[in-house]
């Protein structure tokens, strides 16, 4: 479904785009961006002509997952291409209402691993802390569409004190991931209070923040925010970009501010049909990410979230992409392809088959060119 032609790997600014030149006076104010987010059918049709599938999807979006698109991200939409990869990510489609018995409201099994509402403890030494139910914009394949945006099947009711008490009493937890929703939507002061409270717990070594705001709303990454975050190292941020077009000049500058603050960044992409399901697009994406000082971290197989069938690819497509990257670009540019085990199995790595043959004496391996090489097993292993 990729119909955009050659992939542009340059960095661009797309402002003012669909907005009048007068808007540029406030364009860099993230609060203005949020206030002027496109949230209605009328707001979208003011700028682009929708397909029947999109129009029907928007009319029904208020019952499952709200629609909201920041002006910055809206400017990336190609109004003349119904298959624009940006459109497919943020504009609802009628396919979201299709019922598929294989899909789940909670595909990662988070609700069943909550010792305290809002705190998910699925891995031995890590927890997921859901600190808000709002995002800068809403991805149509959102794993937590049941709780984010305020119109899902559930409401996020994080019990703050109970969550902090659980962390204080659970010494095996060394790594806390703040997510939601998007934690960077919180004010600097509120986010600082959360981080300070976590840093008071001696056994918590690492804090991570999962955010798509550097992509949806790069204006939020202010020098003041970066100065505050610097106080809580080691602190890591996982960003979320799916297509090279998302990496604009403004995004590169925002990621540069985070990198200059000493914050390591990893990118988590979701493999999406008609968005990034080709080796060429993925290669362009990972190369631009490295230029922004963000390392490609995970490539996720799309979760079995309700209403996502039109965006999911086969697992073989993901393996094909990884094989097309391995050996054809630097190792830093290759993400780990993973699938979250449906129902709560956690992340399971998926790799092309590079072992051709294996026995007690040797392993026969295949490289990226298809050539075979034999690696002998140590004799001590054979003796045992």
Secondary structure, 3 states (H helix, E strand, C coil): CCCCCCCCCCCCCCCCCCCCHHHHHCCCCHHHHHHCCECCHHHHHCCCCCCHHHHHHHHHHHHCCCCCECHHHHCCCCCCCCCCHHHHHHCCCHHHHCCCCCCECCCCCCHHHCCECCEEEEECCEEEEECCCCCCCCCCCCCCCCCHHHCCCCCCCCCHHHHHHHHHCCCCCCEEEEECCCHHHCCHHHHHHHHHHHHCCCCCCEEEEECCHHHHCHHHCCHHHHHHHHHHCCEEEEECCCCHHHCCHHHHHHHHHHHHCCCEEEEEEEECCCCCCCHHHHHHHHHHHHHCCCEEEEEEECCCECCCHHHCCCHHHHHHHHHHHECCECHHHCCEEEEEECCCCEEEECCCCCEEEECCCEEEEECCCCCEEEEECCHHHHHC
